[in-house]
Amino acid sequence: MPDRDPAPKLLTVGEVARRSGVAVSAVHFYERKGLIGGWRSSGNQRRYGRGTLRRIAIVKVAQQLGISLAEIGRRLASLPDDRTPAKADWARLAEAWRGDLDRRIVQLTRLRDNLDGCIGCGCLSMETCPLRNPDDALAARGPGPHYLDASKPLD
């Protein structure tokens, strides 16, 4: 069996960028936002552990799902710093995001279905538009598009 090097290989910012598929500026941005961590070498150069690649992968997937960087940061803060995030870690993150994603799917479906009829007809009539709010009847519910916002049920 080959000897394993007990010291993990440290990556430069360029290696992290190349291997993760993001720009060097994105690596720096993620670090400023606290999504990843690194340190300075004795030569004052940024170095990152290999686990940084997994964290950036999580960030990229979560961003594609429409999850905010603030929320991604809150969830990544729950991961251990001393090891690469594993499958069980991702399962916990995914489960935490599932409810929010389900709500967004309902909201996006509702938005798509309502806008399709309104914009599809081309008239944008205030008399027949399903998004209209005659006499500002929903003003008491506060600002925003209540008919399309699934988080604000109309009862």
N, C-alpha and C positions, 0 to 999 in steps of 0.2 A: 504494500500500500504506500503511495507516495506521501512524503511529509507535507503537512499543511502548514502554510505560513500563518502563525497566530496573529500577526499584525495585519489588519485589513488594509487593502490598497486604497489610498486616498486619491481622490479625483480633483483635477483642476477645474476651474469654472468652464473652460473650453471643452473639456471632456464631458462634463455634466451636460452642457448645452448640446453637444453633438449626439451623445447617446440618448438623451431624452427627447430630442427633436424640438427644442425651444431655443430661442435666441439667448445669447449671453446676457443681454439686458433683462430678459424674463427671469433668468436665474437670480440676478441681483434683485429684481423686483420681488420675487417670491421670498427671498431672504429678508428684505426690508419689511415685508408684510408678516414675517414670522411663520411662514408656511414650511420653510426648510431652514436648516442651520448649518453653519460652517465655522471655520476658524482660520486664523492666519498662521502660516508656517513661520519658521525662524527667518525666512527671507521675505516676510511680509506679503506672501501670496495667499489668496483664498484657497482653502482645501475643503473637500466635502467627502463624507463617507458614502459608501455604495448605496446605503439605504435611501439616500437623497433621490436616487433614480426612481425608486418605488413611490416615494412621496410625490414627486413631480407627476408620475403617471396617475396617481390618485387625483391630484389637482386638475389635470387635463380632462380626465373622465368626468369629474364632478362639474367642471365648467361646461362641458358639452351637454350635461343634463340641465344646465341653467342654474346651478347652485352658486350663490354669491361667494366671493372670496372670503368675506367675513365669516360666513357659515362654514366654509371649508376650513378656515383657520381654527374655528372653535372645535371642530371635530378632530382635526389633526393634533390639536393640543392634548387630546385624550390618548394618543398613541405613545408608546414608550420611546424615549430618545436613544436608548442603548441598543436597539436592534432594528433590522429592516421590518417594516410592516408586513405581516403575514396574511394568509387567506382569512383566518378568523378575525383579524383586525378589519379587513375590508368588509366582511360579513356584518360586523357591528356597525360600521359606517353606513353601509347600504341600507340596513334595517332602519337606522335613525333617519335616513333621507326618504324612505319609502312613502310614508304618509304625506310628506310635502309634495313629492312627485305625483302621487295619486291625485291630490287636490289640484295640482297644476294641470294634469291631464284632463280632468273634468272641466277646468276653467278654459283651457285651450280648445277643447272640443266644443264647448258652448260658444266661445268666441268665433270659431271657424263656422259653425252652423248658422249663427245669427248674422255674421258679416256676409256670408255667401249669398243669402237671399237679398239683403239690403243693397250691397254693392253690385251684386250680379244683375239686378234689374236695371241699374243705370239711372234710375229716376232720383234717388236720394230724397224722396218725398217725405216731408215732415208729417204728412197725414197718414201714410201707410207704413212708415219705417217702424220695425219692431223695437228699435232702440229709443224711440222718442219718449219723452217724459212730460205728458200734457200737464199744463198748469204747475209744473215743477213739483209734482206730487211726492217725489222722493227726496226733496230737499232736507226733510227732517232726519234722514238717515246719514247726512253728512256728504262731503264731497266724493266724487268718483263715479265711475260707470257701474251703477248697481245692477243693471240688467245683465251685464257681461261678467261680473265679478262673482265667481262661484263661492268665494269666502264670505259673501254678504247675501245669504238667502233672502228671498223676497217674501217668504211665508205664504 
